Amino acid sequence: MMDSLISVIIPSFNVEETIKRCILSLIEQDYSNIEILVIDDGSTDSTNAIVKELSSKYSFIKLYELPHNGVAHVRNIGIEVASGDFISFIDADDTVDFDYLSYLMDQLVTFKTDISSCQHSVVKRNGKTQSYEINDISKIYSSRDWLKKMLVRDHLDLTCCAKLYKKSIFDGIRFPEGKLFEDSSTIYKTIMESEAIAVGSKSKYNYILRNSSITTSGFNNGKFDLIFATDSMVDGITQKFPELYSEAILRMSWCYVSVLNSLLLSNNAREFNREITILQKGITSNRELINSDLNMDKRLKATTYALRFGISFYRDCLKLNSLKEAFF
């Protein structure tokens, strides 16, 4: 399988500043049998012109221009048109190491699984890189054990990126269109379809932090989709694995924190005082479980502690920490 065709799906929308860098990181792969599928979601800048210039030089780059319908629709089209027996997703403003695909394929072949994954690095706005490599060997996990680690945020996540899939795993599975956080509604299903997942310890995917303001943008109501997506996910998981109920509650608590943080860092937070109160209660009601040994996420524990001093105090802590994470 080490010479099987891999289809790399890149959704694009007005990414003229980053798309070339992303594609070049794929052109430089040491795994040669690939096709790069750029599925454009109605860009109005020079994104498509850049892709066309590259595709004129490299026949394995293909551009599909679509009317604007959202990233879930774009990814679904990518799955449909992919010619490879294996697929990988990459965001247009991220990059991958030169051995990203060969590393993932090696994990998949070695452990005889349908899905393999690697760790990632975060490139901050000041150019500094933070790696999230695991100081351990690569491992194979059953779908149940993978889901358990994901629910408690133990080095495993629901992003569709930084993974290699047998294309057949998506038979009957698609990203929900018209919703944000489509990964949370989809990737857990592919995990449950797989008997086992190979997890590589090395970082091969580079997540580039966007140049967005921390406090000057308004809250996007689509962020509430994360709650519905997570609720649907934990319901699906606990139906099959009821013994993971406590882990599922921790994941829902993290979801509430994520939405609460977005609200508090927005410039229109006062419009959502009712929602902020509901989220705060949802988090603090699970304080005992969050502070237990089952929860490995120190940030979640810190959140429940800070909320004891009130929402204003927590907001101030959050702003300071957001600046630190983005730049230091």
C-alpha positions, 0 to 999 in steps of 0.5 A: 500500500505504500505506493497507493494513490492518496487524495489530499483535499484542501477546502479554499475560500479567499486564502490568497495569502496562504494557499501557495504555501500550503500546496508547496508543502504538499508538492515537496512530499517524499510520498510521490503518488498523490493528487491535490484537490483544491475545492474552492468555495466561491473565492472572490480574491486571487486564490483560484488564479494562484492554484491554476498557475500551480496546476499548469506546472503540476498535473496532479493539482486539480481545482474545483470551483464551486459556488459558496456553500460552506466548508462541509459541502466543500469537503463532501465534494472532495470525498466524491471526486477523490480518485485515491483509495486514501484521503487526507484533509488539510486546511488552506492556511496550514502546512505539513512536513515533507514526510507527512503523508509517508509517515501517516501511511507507514503508521496505517500499514504497520498497524493494519488500520483504516485510520492513522493520525499524527501530532501537530505543531502550532505556529504562533503570530510571532513566528514561534512554533510550539510542538505537541509531539508525544514523548512516546512511541506510536500506538494502536488504539481500539475505537473505544479507547481512542474515543475515551482519550478524545473525550478527556482531551488526552492528545487526541482530537476531532479535527479531520486534519492530521489524519489519513483515512481509507476512503471507504471509511466515509461510505455513508458518512458525510459532513453535515452541511449548513453547520459549523464544527462539522468535524465534531459531528463527523470524525467520531463516526469514522472512528466508530466505523474503524476497529482500530486507529494508529496514533503516531507520536511525531508532529507532522502537521503545522497549524498556523494561528490566524491574524484575528483580533482577540476582542474586537470581533462580534460573537458568531451565533454559529459557535452555538453549533458546537454545543449541538454537534458535541451533544450529538457526538456524546449521545452517539458514543454513549449509546455504543459505549455507555461506560464512557458517560463520565468522559462524555460529561467532561467533553460537554463541559469543555464545549461549554467552556469553549463557547463561553470563552468566545462569548466573553472575548467578543465585543458584543458579550453583553447581548448574551448575558442569559447564555453566559449565565447558562453556560457558567452554571453548566460548567460549575455543576460538573465541578466535582467531576472536572476536579477528579483524576479522570480529567487530565485537562488542567485548563478545564480545572483552572476554568472552574476555579476562576469562575468561583470568583465571578464572571468578570474576574474570569473574563480578565484572566481569559483575555490575559491568557489569550494574549499569552497563547497567541504571542508568547 
